[in-house]
Amino acid sequence: MEKLKLISATDLAKRTNFRSGEVKFGEKMLTVPKDVSAEHFIANCEAKYVLFGIPEDIGVRANHGRRGAHQTWNVALTAIANIQHNRFCKGSKILALGAIDTDAEMEAAENLDYKVSADRDALKLLVGKIDREVAHLVCTIIKAGKIPIIVGGGHNNAYGNIKGTALAKGKSVNAVNLDAHSDFRILEGRHSGNGFSYAYEDGFLKKYFVFGLHECYTSKAVLDLLKKTDDRVRFNTYDEIKVKRQKNFEQELFQALSFIKTDYFGVEIDLDSLPFVPSSAMTNSGFSIEEARQFVYHFGSHPNASYLHICEGAPELENTGNPQLLGKLIGYLLTDFIKASDRN
């Protein structure tokens, strides 16, 4: 676990707004003590959840998206540190681990241009390097009997999450993804648009449900591919649920869970599925934040829910002057998942 930047108790304290009569997550979340092996502490601490970040946007850029996802971890951590520790959700259940060290990869990608073929290939190779680190860390956390909560980064990191979970469990696993896009595109080198298709091809992903595809932004090629793999890959569309009213949101939650709950599964949230949330593929039409929270709670309540991944946020693309709102949103989703999982 050399490629890991640990958080210290001092780091958390600097992010925490202390107030008399209140106790914040930043005062209660665990951190790895100095001179203690991170792997040993993960395995032996009392925390049930291990929080870490992936500060990169290389996968997004390799997919011709807008940069900015590398900043999300920093914004999210500050917001999470200032959540109230109370009887509804306790910060002491979380080990605030730190972030995967992506400095070398981000530096190597700095001047690469997606429009140049050789640069595009170089970006994809850098994504592959990050894949390996993500998979190793997720595998380590799950083998220790903990539940990872991962803040991206681009959705390319779904591959490492799924691979790491499968390696820890010793078999292929399932995933459900709240997303405007399938990220099940052709195998053309790694980027944020094919994390699930690569995990499927490599045997780590068994069943996959895409929740809320946007019909206008899903290609015929992807729809044809999804149709060919209907026994293991299924989807519904946002348009069916919210526009044409052909399907019911709550019923679709149960349908999706029925499809994936037979094995361990990951819960994936792409923030570009929510209106006006700053992301590389920001939308003005999508599920509400309340519906996203219901989604997380619904799937997090099942004992086979093995990780939560929140990705594609991009604070620098926020234009209201309140970038902390993105961090607050991630804090809501994180605590909803924990509350749901604790029911088990």
Secondary structure, 3 states (H helix, E strand, C coil): CCCEEECCHHHHHHHCCCCCCCCEHHHHCECCCCCCCHHHHHHHCCCCEEEEECCCCHHHHHCCCCCCHHHHHHHHHHHHHCCECCCCCCHHHEEEEEEECCHHHHHHHCCCCCCCHHHHHHHHHHHHHHHHHHHHHHHHHHHCCCEEEEECCCHHHHHHHHHHHHHHHCCCEEEEEECCCCCCCCCCCCCCCCHHHHHHHCCCEEEEEEEEECHHHCCHHHHHHHHHCCCCEEEEEHHHHHHCCCCCHHHHHHHHHHHHCCCCEEEEEEHHHCECCCECCCECCCCCHHHHHHHHHHHHCCCCEEEEEEECECHHHCCCCCCHHHHHHHHHHHHHHHHHHHCC
